[in-house]
Amino acid sequence: DTVRPDLLTIETVPGRIAASGDPWADMDDHPQSLEPFLELVRRDQEAGLPDAPWPPVYPKMAGEPPRVAPSRARKPKPSPSG
Protein backbone atom coordinates (compact mmCIF):
# COMPACT_ATOMS: atom_id res chain seq x y z
CA ASP A 1 0.00 0.00 0.00
CA THR A 2 1.50 3.33 -1.06
CA VAL A 3 1.03 6.21 1.34
CA ARG A 4 1.30 9.85 0.39
CA PRO A 5 2.13 11.70 3.62
CA ASP A 6 0.73 14.96 2.27
CA LEU A 7 -2.71 13.30 2.17
CA LEU A 8 -2.64 12.25 5.84
CA THR A 9 -4.63 14.87 7.70
CA ILE A 10 -6.87 15.09 10.75
CA GLU A 11 -9.79 14.51 8.41
CA THR A 12 -8.37 11.58 6.40
CA VAL A 13 -6.52 9.44 8.97
CA PRO A 14 -9.57 8.21 10.94
CA GLY A 15 -11.16 6.86 7.76
CA ARG A 16 -7.89 5.22 6.72
CA ILE A 17 -7.54 3.52 10.10
CA ALA A 18 -11.19 2.39 10.00
CA ALA A 19 -10.66 0.87 6.54
CA SER A 20 -7.15 -0.59 6.93
CA GLY A 21 -6.72 -1.06 10.67
CA ASP A 22 -4.31 0.63 13.03
CA PRO A 23 -0.73 -0.03 11.81
CA TRP A 24 0.61 0.73 15.31
CA ALA A 25 -1.88 -1.44 17.25
CA ASP A 26 0.69 -4.10 18.20
CA MET A 27 3.74 -1.85 18.41
CA ASP A 28 4.09 -2.34 22.18
CA ASP A 29 3.94 -6.13 21.76
CA HIS A 30 7.35 -6.10 20.02
CA PRO A 31 9.77 -4.00 22.11
CA GLN A 32 13.20 -3.36 20.65
CA SER A 33 16.47 -2.62 22.38
CA LEU A 34 17.97 0.87 22.26
CA GLU A 35 21.43 -0.59 22.76
CA PRO A 36 22.42 -0.48 19.04
CA PHE A 37 21.63 3.24 18.97
CA LEU A 38 23.43 3.89 22.24
CA GLU A 39 26.47 2.13 20.81
CA LEU A 40 26.36 4.49 17.81
CA VAL A 41 26.32 7.46 20.19
CA ARG A 42 29.30 6.09 22.11
CA ARG A 43 31.22 5.45 18.90
CA ASP A 44 30.50 8.95 17.56
CA GLN A 45 31.50 10.55 20.87
CA GLU A 46 34.76 8.57 20.95
CA ALA A 47 35.47 9.70 17.37
CA GLY A 48 34.92 13.32 18.42
CA LEU A 49 31.80 13.83 16.32
CA PRO A 50 29.62 16.58 17.76
CA ASP A 51 25.91 16.27 18.37
CA ALA A 52 23.63 17.80 15.77
CA PRO A 53 22.63 21.38 16.54
CA TRP A 54 19.62 21.63 18.83
CA PRO A 55 16.62 23.72 17.78
CA PRO A 56 16.76 27.29 19.12
CA VAL A 57 13.90 26.68 21.58
CA TYR A 58 16.15 24.36 23.62
CA PRO A 59 18.84 25.56 26.01
CA LYS A 60 22.36 25.51 24.60
CA MET A 61 23.95 22.13 25.25
CA ALA A 62 27.51 21.52 26.40
CA GLY A 63 29.87 21.24 23.45
CA GLU A 64 27.28 22.52 20.98
CA PRO A 65 28.71 24.68 18.19
CA PRO A 66 27.60 28.33 17.96
CA ARG A 67 24.02 28.83 16.80
CA VAL A 68 24.85 31.52 14.31
CA ALA A 69 25.60 31.57 10.62
CA PRO A 70 29.38 31.67 10.10
CA SER A 71 29.06 34.95 8.21
CA ARG A 72 27.33 36.53 11.24
CA ALA A 73 29.62 35.07 13.90
CA ARG A 74 31.80 37.42 15.90
CA LYS A 75 35.32 37.36 14.59
CA PRO A 76 38.11 36.93 17.13
CA LYS A 77 40.09 40.08 17.77
CA PRO A 78 43.54 40.01 16.17
CA SER A 79 46.37 39.46 18.60
CA PRO A 80 48.63 42.46 19.25
CA SER A 81 51.58 40.58 17.77
CA GLY A 82 49.93 39.63 14.57
C-alpha positions in Angstrom: 0.0 0.0 0.0 1.5 3.3 -1.1 1.0 6.2 1.3 1.3 9.9 0.4 2.1 11.7 3.6 0.7 15.0 2.3 -2.7 13.3 2.2 -2.6 12.3 5.8 -4.6 14.9 7.7 -6.9 15.1 10.8 -9.8 14.5 8.4 -8.4 11.6 6.4 -6.5 9.4 9.0 -9.6 8.2 10.9 -11.2 6.9 7.8 -7.9 5.2 6.7 -7.5 3.5 10.1 -11.2 2.4 10.0 -10.7 0.9 6.5 -7.2 -0.6 6.9 -6.7 -1.1 10.7 -4.3 0.6 13.0 -0.7 0.0 11.8 0.6 0.7 15.3 -1.9 -1.4 17.2 0.7 -4.1 18.2 3.7 -1.9 18.4 4.1 -2.3 22.2 3.9 -6.1 21.8 7.3 -6.1 20.0 9.8 -4.0 22.1 13.2 -3.4 20.6 16.5 -2.6 22.4 18.0 0.9 22.3 21.4 -0.6 22.8 22.4 -0.5 19.0 21.6 3.2 19.0 23.4 3.9 22.2 26.5 2.1 20.8 26.4 4.5 17.8 26.3 7.5 20.2 29.3 6.1 22.1 31.2 5.5 18.9 30.5 8.9 17.6 31.5 10.6 20.9 34.8 8.6 21.0 35.5 9.7 17.4 34.9 13.3 18.4 31.8 13.8 16.3 29.6 16.6 17.8 25.9 16.3 18.4 23.6 17.8 15.8 22.6 21.4 16.5 19.6 21.6 18.8 16.6 23.7 17.8 16.8 27.3 19.1 13.9 26.7 21.6 16.2 24.4 23.6 18.8 25.6 26.0 22.4 25.5 24.6 24.0 22.1 25.2 27.5 21.5 26.4 29.9 21.2 23.4 27.3 22.5 21.0 28.7 24.7 18.2 27.6 28.3 18.0 24.0 28.8 16.8 24.9 31.5 14.3 25.6 31.6 10.6 29.4 31.7 10.1 29.1 34.9 8.2 27.3 36.5 11.2 29.6 35.1 13.9 31.8 37.4 15.9 35.3 37.4 14.6 38.1 36.9 17.1 40.1 40.1 17.8 43.5 40.0 16.2 46.4 39.5 18.6 48.6 42.5 19.3 51.6 40.6 17.8 49.9 39.6 14.6 
